[in-house]
């Protein structure tokens, strides 16, 4: 169990350092299914199975959060979002959406 906890912590930290939250969701689901399967195979009771699932989720998600904090604090700065502050950018944005709007109006 200790090695599994270390593996989950390493996986969560690695995901936090490199990925966005959408990469965490499938991993969380797989961990849930894996811990439920493990608990059923071990013949655990409902309380023990619930605790195994909850602790596994706490480990991976808290380490993911720690990885996010480390990446935000010590990582490279993020790219700024596109701003539509000048007229040329706003006109280009309007040109992209105009054909779809005309189709509904006509």
DSSP file (Angstrom, degrees, kcal/mol; ACC not computed):
  #  RESIDUE AA STRUCTURE BP1 BP2  ACC     N-H-->O    O-->H-N    N-H-->O    O-->H-N    TCO  KAPPA ALPHA  PHI   PSI    X-CA   Y-CA   Z-CA
    1    1 A X     >        0   0    0      0, 0.0     4,-2.1     0, 0.0     5,-0.1   0.000 360.0 360.0 360.0 -34.5    0.0    0.0    0.0
    2    2 A X  H  >  +     0   0    0      1,-0.2     4,-2.1     2,-0.2     5,-0.2   0.904 360.0  49.2 -65.4 -40.8    2.9    2.3    0.7
    3    3 A X  H  > S+     0   0    0      1,-0.2     4,-2.4     2,-0.2    -1,-0.2   0.865 109.5  52.6 -66.2 -35.5    4.3    1.9   -2.8
    4    4 A X  H  > S+     0   0    0      2,-0.2     4,-2.5     1,-0.2    -1,-0.2   0.895 108.6  50.3 -65.9 -39.4    0.9    2.6   -4.3
    5    5 A X  H  X S+     0   0    0     -4,-2.1     4,-2.4     2,-0.2    -2,-0.2   0.906 111.2  48.1 -65.3 -40.6    0.6    5.8   -2.3
    6    6 A X  H  X S+     0   0    0     -4,-2.1     4,-2.4     2,-0.2    -2,-0.2   0.895 111.7  50.3 -65.8 -39.5    4.1    6.9   -3.5
    7    7 A X  H  X S+     0   0    0     -4,-2.4     4,-2.5     2,-0.2    -2,-0.2   0.911 111.6  47.8 -64.8 -42.4    3.2    6.0   -7.1
    8    8 A X  H  X S+     0   0    0     -4,-2.5     4,-2.7     2,-0.2    -2,-0.2   0.904 112.2  49.7 -64.8 -40.5   -0.1    8.0   -6.8
    9    9 A X  H  X S+     0   0    0     -4,-2.4     4,-2.5     2,-0.2    -2,-0.2   0.911 112.4  47.2 -64.3 -42.2    1.8   11.0   -5.3
   10   10 A X  H  X S+     0   0    0     -4,-2.4     4,-2.6     2,-0.2    -2,-0.2   0.909 112.9  49.1 -65.7 -41.9    4.4   10.9   -8.1
   11   11 A X  H  X S+     0   0    0     -4,-2.5     4,-2.4     2,-0.2    -2,-0.2   0.925 112.9  47.1 -62.9 -45.2    1.7   10.6  -10.7
   12   12 A X  H  X S+     0   0    0     -4,-2.7     4,-2.3     2,-0.2    -2,-0.2   0.911 113.4  47.8 -63.7 -43.2   -0.3   13.5   -9.3
   13   13 A X  H  X S+     0   0    0     -4,-2.5     4,-2.1     2,-0.2    -2,-0.2   0.916 112.2  50.0 -64.5 -42.9    2.8   15.7   -8.9
   14   14 A X  H  X S+     0   0    0     -4,-2.6     4,-1.4     1,-0.2     5,-0.2   0.906 111.7  47.7 -62.6 -41.8    3.9   14.9  -12.5
   15   15 A X  H  X S+     0   0    0     -4,-2.4     4,-3.1     1,-0.2    -1,-0.2   0.902 110.9  51.9 -65.8 -39.5    0.5   15.8  -13.9
   16   16 A X  H  < S+     0   0    0     -4,-2.3    -2,-0.2     1,-0.2    -1,-0.2   0.864 111.2  47.4 -64.1 -35.8    0.4   19.0  -11.9
   17   17 A X  H  < S+     0   0    0     -4,-2.1    -1,-0.2    -5,-0.2    -2,-0.2   0.769 128.8  20.5 -75.5 -25.6    3.8   20.1  -13.2
   18   18 A X  H  < S+     0   0    0     -4,-1.4     2,-0.2    -5,-0.2    -2,-0.2   0.675 113.4  51.1-119.3 -20.8    3.0   19.3  -16.9
   19   19 A X     <  -     0   0    0     -4,-3.1     2,-0.1    -5,-0.2    -1,-0.0  -0.716  66.1-116.5-126.3 166.8   -0.7   19.1  -17.6
   20   20 A X    >>  -     0   0    0     -2,-0.2     3,-1.4     1,-0.0     4,-0.6  -0.380  47.9 -90.4 -90.8 177.8   -4.0   20.9  -17.2
   21   21 A X  H >> S+     0   0    0      1,-0.3     4,-1.4     2,-0.2     3,-0.7   0.767 119.8  68.4 -65.1 -26.2   -6.9   19.7  -15.2
   22   22 A X  H 3> S+     0   0    0      1,-0.3     4,-0.7     2,-0.2    -1,-0.3   0.777  97.0  54.2 -67.0 -24.0   -8.4   17.8  -18.2
   23   23 A X  H <> S+     0   0    0     -3,-1.4     4,-0.8     1,-0.2    -1,-0.3   0.757 104.7  55.7 -76.5 -24.2   -5.5   15.4  -18.1
   24   24 A X  H <X S+     0   0    0     -3,-0.7     4,-2.7    -4,-0.6     5,-0.2   0.838  93.4  69.5 -76.1 -32.6   -6.3   14.7  -14.4
   25   25 A X  H  X S+     0   0    0     -4,-1.4     4,-2.1     1,-0.2     5,-0.2   0.909 100.3  43.2 -58.4 -49.8   -9.9   13.7  -14.9
   26   26 A X  H  X S+     0   0    0     -4,-0.7     4,-2.4     1,-0.2    -1,-0.2   0.885 114.7  52.2 -64.7 -34.2   -9.4   10.4  -16.8
   27   27 A X  H  X S+     0   0    0     -4,-0.8     4,-2.6     2,-0.2    -2,-0.2   0.914 108.0  51.0 -65.3 -41.7   -6.6    9.5  -14.3
   28   28 A X  H  X S+     0   0    0     -4,-2.7     4,-2.3     1,-0.2    -1,-0.2   0.902 110.9  48.9 -61.6 -41.2   -8.9   10.2  -11.3
   29   29 A X  H  X S+     0   0    0     -4,-2.1     4,-2.5    -5,-0.2    -1,-0.2   0.911 111.8  48.4 -65.9 -41.3  -11.6    7.9  -12.9
   30   30 A X  H  X S+     0   0    0     -4,-2.4     4,-2.7     2,-0.2    -2,-0.2   0.889 111.1  50.5 -65.7 -38.7   -9.0    5.1  -13.5
   31   31 A X  H  X S+     0   0    0     -4,-2.6     4,-2.7     2,-0.2     5,-0.2   0.907 110.0  51.1 -64.6 -40.8   -7.7    5.5   -9.9
   32   32 A X  H  X S+     0   0    0     -4,-2.3     4,-2.3     2,-0.2    -2,-0.2   0.951 113.0  44.2 -60.4 -49.6  -11.3    5.2   -8.7
   33   33 A X  H  X S+     0   0    0     -4,-2.5     4,-2.4     1,-0.2    -2,-0.2   0.895 114.4  50.7 -63.1 -39.4  -12.0    2.1  -10.7
   34   34 A X  H  X S+     0   0    0     -4,-2.7     4,-2.5     2,-0.2    -1,-0.2   0.904 111.5  46.2 -65.9 -41.6   -8.7    0.6   -9.6
   35   35 A X  H  X S+     0   0    0     -4,-2.7     4,-2.4     2,-0.2    -2,-0.2   0.875 112.8  49.9 -71.1 -35.7   -9.2    1.2   -5.9
   36   36 A X  H  X S+     0   0    0     -4,-2.3     4,-2.2    -5,-0.2    -2,-0.2   0.930 112.8  47.4 -65.5 -43.6  -12.7   -0.2   -6.1
   37   37 A X  H  X S+     0   0    0     -4,-2.4     4,-2.5    -5,-0.2    -2,-0.2   0.915 112.3  49.9 -62.2 -43.6  -11.5   -3.3   -7.9
   38   38 A X  H  X S+     0   0    0     -4,-2.5     4,-1.9     1,-0.2    -1,-0.2   0.914 110.8  49.2 -60.9 -43.7   -8.6   -3.7   -5.4
   39   39 A X  H  X>S+     0   0    0     -4,-2.4     5,-2.4     2,-0.2     4,-0.6   0.886 111.7  48.5 -65.8 -38.6  -11.0   -3.4   -2.4
   40   40 A X  H ><5S+     0   0    0     -4,-2.2     3,-0.8     1,-0.2    -1,-0.2   0.914 111.2  50.2 -67.7 -42.2  -13.4   -5.9   -3.9
   41   41 A X  H 3<5S+     0   0    0     -4,-2.5    -2,-0.2     1,-0.2    -1,-0.2   0.849 110.3  50.3 -64.4 -33.7  -10.6   -8.4   -4.6
   42   42 A X  H 3<5S-     0   0    0     -4,-1.9    -1,-0.2    -5,-0.2    -2,-0.2   0.612 111.1-122.5 -79.2 -11.8   -9.3   -8.0   -1.0
   43   43 A X  T <<5 +     0   0    0     -3,-0.8    -3,-0.2    -4,-0.6    -2,-0.1   0.826  49.0 172.8  73.8  32.1  -12.8   -8.6    0.4
   44   44 A X      < -     0   0    0     -5,-2.4    -1,-0.2    -6,-0.2     2,-0.0  -0.332  31.3-113.8 -71.9 153.9  -12.9   -5.3    2.2
   45   45 A X     >  -     0   0    0      1,-0.1     4,-2.5    -2,-0.0     5,-0.2  -0.236  35.6 -96.3 -76.5 175.4  -16.0   -4.1    4.0
   46   46 A X  H  > S+     0   0    0      1,-0.2     4,-2.3     2,-0.2     5,-0.2   0.908 122.8  48.1 -63.6 -43.6  -17.8   -1.0    2.8
   47   47 A X  H  > S+     0   0    0      2,-0.2     4,-2.3     1,-0.2    -1,-0.2   0.930 114.0  45.8 -65.1 -45.6  -16.1    1.3    5.3
   48   48 A X  H  > S+     0   0    0      2,-0.2     4,-2.1     1,-0.2    -1,-0.2   0.897 113.2  49.9 -66.0 -39.8  -12.6    0.1    4.5
   49   49 A X  H  X S+     0   0    0     -4,-2.5     4,-2.2     2,-0.2    -1,-0.2   0.906 110.6  50.4 -64.3 -41.4  -13.3    0.2    0.7
   50   50 A X  H  X S+     0   0    0     -4,-2.3     4,-2.7    -5,-0.2    -2,-0.2   0.912 110.1  50.0 -63.3 -42.5  -14.6    3.8    1.0
   51   51 A X  H  X S+     0   0    0     -4,-2.3     4,-2.7     2,-0.2     5,-0.2   0.891 109.4  51.3 -64.4 -39.0  -11.5    4.9    3.0
   52   52 A X  H  X S+     0   0    0     -4,-2.1     4,-2.1     2,-0.2    -1,-0.2   0.933 113.1  45.2 -62.6 -45.4   -9.2    3.3    0.4
   53   53 A X  H  X S+     0   0    0     -4,-2.2     4,-2.1     2,-0.2    -2,-0.2   0.932 115.1  47.1 -64.2 -46.1  -10.9    5.2   -2.4
   54   54 A X  H  X S+     0   0    0     -4,-2.7     4,-2.6     1,-0.2    -2,-0.2   0.925 113.0  47.7 -65.1 -44.9  -11.1    8.5   -0.6
   55   55 A X  H  X S+     0   0    0     -4,-2.7     4,-2.4     1,-0.2    -1,-0.2   0.884 110.7  51.8 -65.8 -37.1   -7.4    8.4    0.5
   56   56 A X  H  X S+     0   0    0     -4,-2.1     4,-2.2    -5,-0.2     5,-0.2   0.917 112.1  46.4 -63.3 -42.1   -6.2    7.5   -3.0
   57   57 A X  H  X S+     0   0    0     -4,-2.1     4,-2.4     2,-0.2     5,-0.3   0.894 111.4  51.8 -66.8 -39.7   -8.2   10.4   -4.4
   58   58 A X  H  X S+     0   0    0     -4,-2.6     4,-2.3    -5,-0.2     5,-0.3   0.923 110.7  48.8 -62.2 -43.5   -6.9   12.8   -1.7
   59   59 A X  H  X S+     0   0    0     -4,-2.4     4,-2.0     1,-0.2     5,-0.2   0.954 115.3  41.2 -62.6 -51.2   -3.3   11.7   -2.4
   60   60 A X  H  X S+     0   0    0     -4,-2.2     4,-1.7     1,-0.2    -1,-0.2   0.897 118.8  44.6 -69.4 -38.7   -3.4   12.2   -6.2
   61   61 A X  H  X S+     0   0    0     -4,-2.4     4,-2.1    -5,-0.2    -1,-0.2   0.873 113.2  49.1 -76.1 -35.7   -5.4   15.4   -6.2
   62   62 A X  H  X S+     0   0    0     -4,-2.3     4,-2.3    -5,-0.3    -2,-0.2   0.900 112.8  48.0 -69.6 -38.2   -3.4   17.1   -3.4
   63   63 A X  H  X S+     0   0    0     -4,-2.0     4,-2.2    -5,-0.3    -2,-0.2   0.854 109.2  54.2 -69.0 -33.1   -0.2   16.2   -5.2
   64   64 A X  H  X S+     0   0    0     -4,-1.7     4,-2.1     2,-0.2    -2,-0.2   0.930 109.2  48.6 -61.1 -44.9   -1.7   17.5   -8.4
   65   65 A X  H  X S+     0   0    0     -4,-2.1     4,-2.4     1,-0.2    -2,-0.2   0.902 109.5  51.6 -63.4 -41.5   -2.4   20.8   -6.7
   66   66 A X  H  X S+     0   0    0     -4,-2.3     4,-2.5     1,-0.2    -1,-0.2   0.907 109.2  51.3 -61.3 -41.2    1.1   21.0   -5.2
   67   67 A X  H  X S+     0   0    0     -4,-2.2     4,-2.6     2,-0.2    -2,-0.2   0.882 109.0  50.9 -62.8 -38.6    2.5   20.5   -8.8
   68   68 A X  H  X S+     0   0    0     -4,-2.1     4,-2.7     2,-0.2     5,-0.2   0.917 110.5  48.7 -63.6 -42.8    0.3   23.3  -10.0
   69   69 A X  H  X S+     0   0    0     -4,-2.4     4,-2.5     2,-0.2     5,-0.2   0.916 113.0  47.2 -64.2 -42.9    1.5   25.6   -7.3
   70   70 A X  H  X S+     0   0    0     -4,-2.5     4,-2.9     2,-0.2     5,-0.5   0.922 113.4  48.3 -64.8 -43.2    5.1   24.7   -8.1
   71   71 A X  H  X S+     0   0    0     -4,-2.6     4,-1.7     1,-0.2    -2,-0.2   0.903 114.6  45.7 -63.9 -40.8    4.6   25.2  -11.8
   72   72 A X  H  < S+     0   0    0     -4,-2.7    -1,-0.2    -5,-0.2    -2,-0.2   0.887 118.7  41.8 -69.3 -38.5    2.9   28.5  -11.3
   73   73 A X  H  < S+     0   0    0     -4,-2.5    -2,-0.2    -5,-0.2    -3,-0.2   0.926 132.9  16.6 -76.1 -45.7    5.5   29.8   -8.8
   74   74 A X  H  < S+     0   0    0     -4,-2.9    -3,-0.2    -5,-0.2    -2,-0.2   0.515 104.9  93.2-110.0  -7.2    8.7   28.6  -10.5
   75   75 A X  S  < S-     0   0    0     -4,-1.7     3,-0.1    -5,-0.5     2,-0.0  -0.161  86.3 -75.1 -82.4 178.4    7.7   27.8  -14.0
   76   76 A X        -     0   0    0      1,-0.1    -1,-0.2    -2,-0.0    -2,-0.1  -0.350  59.8 -91.6 -69.4 154.3    7.9   30.0  -17.1
   77   77 A X        -     0   0    0      1,-0.1    -1,-0.1    -3,-0.1     2,-0.1  -0.333  45.4-108.1 -66.6 150.0    5.2   32.8  -17.4
   78   78 A X        -     0   0    0      1,-0.1     2,-0.3    -6,-0.1    -1,-0.1  -0.361  34.4 -99.1 -74.9 156.6    2.1   31.9  -19.3
   79   79 A X        -     0   0    0      1,-0.1    -1,-0.1    -2,-0.1     2,-0.1  -0.567  44.5-112.0 -71.3 135.8    1.3   33.3  -22.7
   80   80 A X        -     0   0    0     -2,-0.3    -1,-0.1     1,-0.1     3,-0.1  -0.404  34.0-107.0 -68.8 148.5   -1.1   36.3  -22.5
   81   81 A X        -     0   0    0      1,-0.1     2,-0.2    -2,-0.1    -1,-0.1  -0.345  43.1 -88.7 -70.7 155.5   -4.5   35.7  -23.9
   82   82 A X        -     0   0    0      2,-0.0     2,-0.4     1,-0.0    -1,-0.1  -0.483  44.3-149.2 -67.3 129.6   -5.5   37.4  -27.2
   83   83 A X        -     0   0    0     -2,-0.2     2,-0.3    -3,-0.1     3,-0.3  -0.838  13.3-156.5-103.6 138.8   -6.9   40.9  -26.5
   84   84 A X        +     0   0    0     -2,-0.4    -1,-0.1     1,-0.2    -2,-0.0  -0.394  54.3 124.1-103.8  53.0   -9.5   42.4  -28.8
   85   85 A X        +     0   0    0     -2,-0.3     2,-0.2     4,-0.0    -1,-0.2   0.823  55.8  62.6 -87.8 -31.7   -8.5   45.9  -27.8
   86   86 A X  S  > S-     0   0    0     -3,-0.3     4,-1.9     1,-0.1     5,-0.2  -0.576  86.0-116.9 -96.7 162.9   -7.8   47.5  -31.1
   87   87 A X  H  > S+     0   0    0      1,-0.2     4,-2.7     2,-0.2     5,-0.2   0.840 110.5  58.0 -65.5 -34.9  -10.2   48.0  -34.0
   88   88 A X  H  > S+     0   0    0      1,-0.2     4,-2.2     2,-0.2    -1,-0.2   0.920 108.6  45.5 -63.6 -43.0   -8.3   45.7  -36.4
   89   89 A X  H  > S+     0   0    0      2,-0.2     4,-2.1     1,-0.2    -1,-0.2   0.908 113.9  49.2 -65.9 -40.8   -8.6   42.7  -34.1
   90   90 A X  H  X S+     0   0    0     -4,-1.9     4,-2.2     1,-0.2    -2,-0.2   0.885 111.2  49.5 -67.2 -37.7  -12.2   43.4  -33.4
   91   91 A X  H  X S+     0   0    0     -4,-2.7     4,-2.5     2,-0.2    -1,-0.2   0.899 109.8  51.0 -68.4 -39.5  -13.0   43.7  -37.1
   92   92 A X  H  X S+     0   0    0     -4,-2.2     4,-1.4     1,-0.2    -2,-0.2   0.894 111.3  48.7 -63.9 -39.1  -11.2   40.4  -37.8
   93   93 A X  H  X S+     0   0    0     -4,-2.1     4,-1.4     1,-0.2    -2,-0.2   0.901 111.7  49.0 -66.0 -40.9  -13.2   38.7  -35.1
   94   94 A X  H  X S+     0   0    0     -4,-2.2     4,-1.7     1,-0.2    -2,-0.2   0.872 106.6  56.7 -66.8 -37.1  -16.4   40.2  -36.5
   95   95 A X  H  X S+     0   0    0     -4,-2.5     4,-0.6     1,-0.2    -1,-0.2   0.845 105.3  52.0 -64.2 -33.0  -15.5   39.0  -40.0
   96   96 A X  H  < S+     0   0    0     -4,-1.4     4,-0.3     1,-0.2    -1,-0.2   0.891 116.5  38.2 -70.0 -38.4  -15.2   35.4  -38.8
   97   97 A X  H  X S+     0   0    0     -4,-1.4     4,-1.6     1,-0.2     3,-0.3   0.651  96.9  82.6 -88.2 -16.2  -18.6   35.4  -37.1
   98   98 A X  H  X S+     0   0    0     -4,-1.7     4,-2.5     1,-0.2     5,-0.2   0.897  85.2  53.9 -61.6 -46.3  -20.5   37.5  -39.8
   99   99 A X  H  X S+     0   0    0     -4,-0.6     4,-1.7     1,-0.2    -1,-0.2   0.882 109.2  49.8 -59.5 -36.0  -21.3   34.7  -42.3
  100  100 A X  H  > S+     0   0    0     -4,-0.3     4,-1.2    -3,-0.3    -1,-0.2   0.890 111.8  48.2 -68.8 -37.1  -22.9   32.6  -39.6
  101  101 A X  H  X S+     0   0    0     -4,-1.6     4,-1.7     1,-0.2    -2,-0.2   0.894 109.2  52.6 -70.0 -39.0  -25.0   35.5  -38.5
  102  102 A X  H  X S+     0   0    0     -4,-2.5     4,-2.6     1,-0.2    -1,-0.2   0.872 103.5  58.2 -63.9 -36.3  -26.1   36.4  -42.0
  103  103 A X  H  < S+     0   0    0     -4,-1.7    -1,-0.2    -5,-0.2    -2,-0.2   0.888 109.3  43.8 -62.4 -38.9  -27.3   32.8  -42.6
  104  104 A X  H  < S+     0   0    0     -4,-1.2    -1,-0.2    -3,-0.2    -2,-0.2   0.828 115.4  48.3 -76.0 -31.4  -29.7   33.0  -39.7
  105  105 A X  H  <        0   0    0     -4,-1.7    -2,-0.2     1,-0.2    -1,-0.2   0.900 360.0 360.0 -76.3 -40.4  -31.0   36.5  -40.5
  106  106 A X     <        0   0    0     -4,-2.6    -1,-0.2    -5,-0.2    -2,-0.2   0.468 360.0 360.0 -75.6 360.0  -31.7   35.9  -44.2
